[in-house]
Amino acid sequence: MLEIEARNVVLDGEAVAGCPAGSYVRLSVSDTGQGMSPEVRDRIFEPFFTTKEVGKGTGLGLSMVYGFVRQSGGYISVESAPNAGTTISLYLPRANQEARDEVETEQTRAMPGGSERILLVEDNEDLLEVVSAMLTSFGYRIRLAHNGTEAIRILDSDQGFDLLFSDVVMPNGPNGVELAREAKRRNSRIKILLTSGYVGDVLARHGATDEFPIIHKPFGVAELAQRLHSLLQKEDS
């Protein structure tokens, strides 16, 4: 059985962990299924995490939900146990609530962010969307490209980016290493961060094992926030 409920709630700051006091709209989805173990429950919002078989799921659905809710200044709680079903509740701030700063959690405040411009390049549409939501929630201004060729066209028309964040393995055009080198030719001050789950062979073939910083998939939200902030704050040598 699946039950969906929406209602206005007023929290005193203790009803939901990390959620400050205030007025919210709570959207809850409950089922009477098999539930989740604590180990699975603690990881369900991680990008790429899935309990499905290989090829049956990307592990991006719930992480996208998390990104959208946090980007809206909201919160999510999960109640689940084996053989006891699951309830996921989304808490979204009421429209008449004060400034968004008042609803930031300690976790969000602890994640570094910025306002720099980032060119995000990823050929997987689902992944492009969820990572874009992450970066936007950190405060960065994002431009999207679906492949290396499109990214180079953008760089030719706009060299005002502070950082290029690109997948390494991209078919039908320049891969991430080649794109990073082209970006550096156009703007020597642009910072580079590459990502992939299969970077070793590609980097070795292009002689770029230590040329550019790498963040390996799957990466967590906090890890990504920290790596971006560190790179953007680093002075050019």
C-alpha positions as CSV (number, residue, x, y, z in Angstrom):
1,M,0.0,0.0,0.0
2,L,1.2,3.5,-0.8
3,E,0.0,6.6,1.0
4,I,0.7,10.2,0.1
5,E,0.0,13.0,2.5
6,A,0.5,16.8,2.3
7,R,-0.1,19.2,5.2
8,N,1.0,22.4,6.8
9,V,3.2,21.8,9.9
10,V,5.0,24.0,12.4
11,L,8.2,22.6,13.7
12,D,9.9,23.6,17.0
13,G,13.4,22.7,15.7
14,E,13.5,19.3,17.3
15,A,10.9,17.3,15.4
16,V,13.2,16.8,12.4
17,A,16.9,16.5,12.9
18,G,18.8,19.5,11.5
19,C,15.5,21.3,10.5
20,P,15.2,24.7,12.2
21,A,12.0,25.9,13.7
22,G,9.4,27.3,11.3
23,S,6.4,26.7,9.2
24,Y,6.7,24.1,6.5
25,V,4.6,22.2,3.9
26,R,5.3,18.5,4.6
27,L,4.8,16.0,1.7
28,S,5.1,12.4,3.0
29,V,5.1,9.2,1.0
30,S,4.7,6.0,3.0
31,D,4.6,2.4,1.9
32,T,4.1,-1.0,3.6
33,G,7.0,-2.7,1.8
34,Q,10.0,-4.5,3.0
35,G,11.7,-1.4,4.4
36,M,15.5,-0.7,4.5
37,S,18.3,-1.7,6.7
38,P,20.1,1.1,8.5
39,E,23.1,0.7,6.2
40,V,20.9,1.2,3.1
41,R,18.8,4.0,4.7
42,D,21.9,6.0,5.5
43,R,23.1,6.0,1.8
44,I,19.9,6.4,-0.2
45,F,20.6,10.1,-1.2
46,E,24.2,9.4,-2.3
47,P,24.7,9.9,-6.0
48,F,25.1,6.6,-7.9
49,F,24.1,4.4,-4.9
50,T,21.5,1.8,-5.8
51,T,20.5,-1.6,-4.6
52,K,19.3,-2.6,-8.1
53,E,21.2,-4.9,-10.4
54,V,23.8,-3.5,-12.8
55,G,22.0,-1.8,-15.7
56,K,18.7,-1.6,-13.8
57,G,19.2,1.7,-12.2
58,T,21.5,4.8,-12.1
59,G,21.2,5.6,-8.4
60,L,20.4,9.2,-9.3
61,G,16.6,9.4,-8.6
62,L,16.7,10.1,-4.9
63,S,19.9,12.2,-5.0
64,M,18.1,14.4,-7.6
65,V,15.2,14.7,-5.2
66,Y,17.6,15.6,-2.4
67,G,19.3,18.3,-4.5
68,F,16.0,19.9,-5.5
69,V,14.7,20.0,-2.0
70,R,17.9,21.4,-0.5
71,Q,18.1,23.9,-3.4
72,S,14.6,25.1,-2.3
73,G,15.7,25.5,1.3
74,G,13.9,22.3,2.4
75,Y,14.7,19.1,4.3
76,I,14.1,15.4,4.0
77,S,13.5,12.8,6.7
78,V,13.5,9.1,6.3
79,E,11.9,6.5,8.6
80,S,12.4,2.9,7.6
81,A,13.3,-0.5,9.1
82,P,13.3,-4.0,7.7
83,N,9.8,-5.4,7.3
84,A,8.3,-2.2,8.7
85,G,7.9,-0.1,5.5
86,T,9.3,3.3,4.7
87,T,8.1,6.9,5.1
88,I,10.0,9.7,3.3
89,S,8.9,13.2,4.3
90,L,9.8,16.4,2.4
91,Y,9.7,19.6,4.4
92,L,9.5,22.7,2.2
93,P,9.5,26.2,3.7
94,R,6.1,28.0,3.6
95,A,6.0,30.9,1.1
96,N,5.5,33.5,3.9
97,Q,8.6,32.4,5.7
98,E,11.5,34.8,6.3
99,A,14.7,34.8,4.3
100,R,16.1,31.6,3.0
101,D,19.2,32.0,5.2
102,E,17.0,31.2,8.2
103,V,16.3,27.7,7.0
104,E,19.9,26.6,6.3
105,T,21.0,23.6,8.3
106,E,24.4,23.3,10.0
107,Q,25.3,20.7,7.4
108,T,24.7,23.2,4.6
109,R,26.5,26.0,6.4
110,A,29.5,23.6,6.8
111,M,29.7,22.9,3.1
112,P,31.8,25.5,1.4
113,G,30.4,27.2,-1.7
114,G,30.9,30.3,-3.8
115,S,29.5,32.4,-6.6
116,E,32.1,31.5,-9.3
117,R,31.1,30.5,-12.8
118,I,31.5,26.8,-13.7
119,L,31.2,25.0,-17.0
120,L,29.8,21.6,-16.3
121,V,30.3,18.9,-19.0
122,E,28.6,15.5,-18.8
123,D,27.1,13.3,-21.6
124,N,24.7,11.5,-19.2
125,E,21.6,13.6,-19.1
126,D,20.4,12.4,-15.7
127,L,23.8,12.9,-14.1
128,L,24.1,16.3,-15.7
129,E,20.9,17.3,-14.1
130,V,21.7,16.1,-10.6
131,V,25.2,17.5,-10.5
132,S,23.9,20.8,-11.8
133,A,21.4,20.9,-8.9
134,M,24.3,20.2,-6.5
135,L,26.5,22.9,-7.8
136,T,23.6,25.4,-7.9
137,S,22.8,24.6,-4.2
138,F,26.4,25.5,-3.4
139,G,25.8,29.0,-4.9
140,Y,27.8,28.6,-8.1
141,R,26.6,29.9,-11.5
142,I,26.4,27.0,-13.9
143,R,26.5,26.6,-17.7
144,L,25.9,23.1,-19.1
145,A,27.4,21.2,-22.0
146,H,26.5,17.7,-23.1
147,N,29.8,16.8,-24.7
148,G,33.3,18.1,-25.4
149,T,32.4,19.6,-28.8
150,E,29.6,21.7,-27.3
151,A,31.9,22.7,-24.4
152,I,34.5,24.0,-26.8
153,R,31.9,26.1,-28.7
154,I,30.9,27.6,-25.3
155,L,34.5,28.3,-24.4
156,D,35.1,30.0,-27.7
157,S,32.2,32.4,-27.2
158,D,32.6,32.9,-23.4
159,Q,35.9,32.7,-21.6
160,G,34.6,34.1,-18.3
161,F,34.5,30.7,-16.5
162,D,36.4,30.2,-13.3
163,L,36.3,26.4,-13.5
164,L,35.7,23.5,-15.9
165,F,34.1,20.4,-14.3
166,S,34.0,17.6,-16.9
167,D,33.5,13.9,-17.2
168,V,36.6,12.2,-18.7
169,V,35.1,9.5,-20.8
170,M,32.8,11.1,-23.5
171,P,32.3,9.5,-26.9
172,N,31.9,11.4,-30.2
173,G,34.3,14.3,-29.7
174,P,37.0,15.4,-27.3
175,N,37.2,13.5,-24.0
176,G,37.7,15.3,-20.7
177,V,41.5,15.4,-20.9
178,E,41.5,16.9,-24.4
179,L,38.8,19.4,-23.4
180,A,40.7,20.5,-20.3
181,R,43.8,21.2,-22.4
182,E,41.7,23.2,-24.9
183,A,40.2,25.1,-22.0
184,K,43.6,25.9,-20.7
185,R,44.8,27.1,-24.1
186,R,41.9,29.6,-24.3
187,N,42.2,30.7,-20.6
188,S,45.3,29.8,-18.7
189,R,43.7,30.9,-15.4
190,I,40.7,28.5,-15.6
191,K,40.7,25.8,-12.9
192,I,40.0,22.2,-13.9
193,L,38.3,19.3,-12.1
194,L,37.8,16.0,-14.0
195,T,35.6,13.1,-12.9
196,S,34.9,9.5,-13.9
197,G,34.6,6.0,-12.6
198,Y,37.1,4.7,-15.1
199,V,39.8,7.3,-15.4
200,G,43.0,5.3,-15.1
201,D,43.5,4.0,-18.6
202,V,42.3,7.2,-20.3
203,L,44.6,9.4,-18.3
204,A,47.5,7.1,-18.9
205,R,46.9,7.0,-22.7
206,H,46.9,10.7,-22.8
207,G,49.9,11.1,-20.5
208,A,47.8,13.1,-18.0
209,T,48.0,10.9,-14.9
210,D,49.0,13.9,-12.8
211,E,48.1,16.7,-15.1
212,F,44.6,17.6,-13.8
213,P,42.8,17.1,-10.4
214,I,40.4,14.1,-10.4
215,I,37.4,13.4,-8.3
216,H,36.3,9.7,-8.7
217,K,32.7,8.6,-9.1
218,P,30.8,8.0,-7.1
219,F,31.4,11.2,-5.1
220,G,29.4,12.6,-2.2
221,V,27.9,16.1,-1.9
222,A,30.2,17.2,0.8
223,E,33.3,15.8,-1.0
224,L,32.4,17.7,-4.2
225,A,31.7,20.9,-2.3
226,Q,35.1,20.7,-0.6
227,R,37.1,19.9,-3.8
228,L,35.5,22.7,-5.8
229,H,36.1,25.3,-3.0
230,S,39.7,24.2,-2.5
231,L,40.5,24.4,-6.2
232,L,38.8,27.8,-6.7
233,Q,40.6,29.3,-3.7
234,K,44.0,28.0,-4.7
235,E,46.3,30.6,-6.1
236,D,47.8,29.9,-9.5
237,S,51.4,28.8,-9.3
